[in-house]
Amino acid sequence: MDMEENLEMITLGAGCFWCVEAVFQDLIGVEKVESGYSNGQGKNPTYKEVCSGTTGYAEVAQITFDPTVISLEQLLEVFWYTHNPTTLNQQGADKGTQYRSGIFYANEEQKNIAEQSKAKVEKSGLWSDPIVTEITPLKDYYPAENYHQNYYNNNSQQPYCQIVIAPKLKKLYSEYKHLLKSQN
């Protein structure tokens, strides 16, 4: 995909990439969400390798967005709200370093925005426990296999989607209606 000049990209880890992808693809200004792996060791990791916990890769969603429609600050507000950034290497029943909470930035401006956003959330009291989200430069990003892309929309009736993803979407839809494509 040739990125238009006005589009930006941020890579976020918030547990299973199916959840992250489902949350962000419904937001205004989001042009593309791709599930993938980042910040590990080795080339072209497979899902099986990443799930083994031995590669250091995180399951992530790479989000391409138009900052004139939705800001990085707004995306990060949704990020903090729709996952638990206080559990180290875990989201719900998904455990392991591949499920860590992370903001993998592309440049210093994104780093500064991420750090300011984290500080704002820490002060807000949204989470009573300390936030353990890593804020580190993006490195070694690889797209996940095709069957992981658009997973929730293609498999919404599967038990994992109903039990884990659907409640996150319900929370998103109730709190962030103003940012949803379907509402605008």
C-alpha positions in Angstrom: 0.0 0.0 0.0 1.4 3.4 -0.9 0.7 5.6 2.0 -0.7 9.0 1.1 1.3 11.9 2.6 -1.3 12.7 5.2 -1.5 9.2 6.7 0.4 8.1 9.8 1.0 4.7 11.3 1.2 3.6 14.9 1.8 0.0 16.2 0.0 -1.1 19.3 0.1 -4.2 21.4 -2.8 -4.8 23.8 -3.0 -8.6 24.1 -4.4 -10.7 21.3 -4.1 -8.9 18.0 -7.6 -10.0 17.0 -9.0 -7.8 19.8 -6.9 -4.8 18.9 -7.7 -5.0 15.2 -11.4 -5.3 15.9 -11.4 -2.2 18.2 -9.5 0.1 15.9 -10.9 -0.8 12.5 -14.3 0.8 13.4 -12.8 4.2 14.2 -13.2 7.2 11.9 -9.9 8.2 10.2 -8.5 4.7 10.5 -7.7 3.6 6.9 -6.2 0.2 7.6 -5.5 -2.1 10.6 -3.1 -5.0 10.1 -2.4 -7.7 12.6 1.3 -8.6 13.0 4.3 -9.2 15.1 6.9 -6.7 16.3 9.9 -6.1 18.6 11.3 -9.6 18.7 14.2 -11.7 17.5 14.4 -13.6 14.2 13.1 -13.0 10.8 9.5 -13.7 9.5 8.1 -15.3 12.7 5.1 -17.6 12.4 2.1 -17.5 14.7 3.2 -20.9 16.2 6.7 -19.5 16.9 5.3 -16.3 18.5 2.8 -18.3 20.6 5.7 -20.4 21.9 6.9 -17.3 23.8 10.5 -17.8 22.7 10.8 -15.1 20.0 10.2 -12.0 22.1 7.7 -10.8 19.5 4.5 -9.1 20.6 1.2 -9.6 18.9 0.3 -6.1 17.5 -2.0 -4.2 15.3 -0.4 -1.7 12.9 -2.9 1.2 12.5 -2.8 3.5 9.5 -4.8 6.6 10.2 -5.5 10.1 8.9 -4.4 12.6 11.7 -6.7 15.3 10.2 -9.7 13.0 11.1 -8.5 11.3 14.3 -5.5 12.2 16.3 -2.9 9.9 17.8 -4.0 11.2 21.2 -7.6 10.0 20.5 -6.3 6.6 19.3 -4.3 6.2 22.5 -7.3 7.2 24.6 -9.2 4.3 23.0 -6.1 2.1 23.5 -5.9 2.8 27.3 -9.7 2.3 27.7 -10.2 -0.9 25.8 -7.5 -3.1 27.4 -5.9 -3.5 30.8 -2.4 -1.9 30.7 -1.7 -2.9 34.3 -1.2 -6.6 33.8 2.4 -7.6 32.7 2.4 -9.9 29.7 -1.2 -10.8 30.0 -4.7 -9.8 28.8 -7.4 -11.9 30.5 -6.6 -15.6 29.9 -3.9 -14.8 27.3 -0.6 -15.0 29.0 3.0 -14.6 27.7 5.3 -11.9 26.5 3.6 -12.0 23.1 0.5 -10.4 24.8 2.3 -7.5 26.4 0.9 -4.0 26.4 3.0 -1.8 24.2 3.1 1.4 22.1 5.7 0.9 19.4 6.4 4.3 18.0 7.8 5.4 14.6 9.4 8.7 15.6 10.1 11.1 18.5 6.8 12.9 18.1 4.9 9.7 18.6 7.1 8.8 21.6 6.3 12.1 23.2 2.6 11.9 22.6 2.6 8.3 24.0 4.5 9.3 27.1 2.1 12.3 27.7 -0.9 10.1 27.1 0.4 7.5 29.6 1.0 10.2 32.2 -2.5 11.6 31.7 -4.1 8.2 32.1 -2.0 7.5 35.2 -3.3 10.8 36.8 -6.9 10.1 35.7 -7.5 7.2 38.0 -8.9 5.0 35.1 -6.7 2.2 36.4 -5.9 1.8 40.1 -2.8 -0.4 39.5 0.4 0.9 37.9 0.5 0.9 34.1 3.1 -1.5 32.7 2.8 -0.6 29.0 6.1 -0.4 27.3 6.8 2.6 25.1 9.6 1.7 22.7 10.7 2.2 19.1 9.1 -0.1 16.5 11.5 -2.7 15.2 11.2 -5.8 13.1 7.5 -5.6 12.2 6.0 -8.5 10.2 2.4 -8.9 9.1 0.6 -11.9 10.6 -0.6 -14.7 8.4 -3.7 -13.9 6.2 -6.1 -15.9 8.3 -5.4 -13.5 11.2 -6.4 -10.4 9.2 -9.9 -9.0 9.7 -10.4 -11.9 12.1 -13.3 -10.7 14.2 -15.4 -9.7 11.1 -14.7 -13.1 9.5 -15.3 -15.1 12.7 -17.6 -13.1 15.0 -19.6 -16.2 16.0 -16.6 -18.1 17.3 -16.6 -18.5 21.1 -13.3 -16.5 21.6 -14.8 -13.6 19.6 -18.1 -13.7 21.6 -16.5 -14.0 25.0 -13.4 -11.8 24.6 -13.8 -9.4 21.7 -17.5 -8.6 21.7 -17.4 -7.1 25.3 -14.5 -4.9 24.3 -16.4 -3.7 21.3 -19.5 -3.0 23.5 -17.4 -0.9 25.8 -15.9 1.0 22.8 -19.4 1.6 21.3 -20.8 2.9 24.5 -17.9 5.2 25.4 -16.6 6.4 22.0 -19.7 6.7 19.7 -18.4 10.0 18.5 -15.3 8.3 17.0 -17.2 5.4 15.2 -17.4 5.2 11.5 -21.0 4.0 11.8 -22.0 7.0 13.8 -20.6 9.6 11.4 
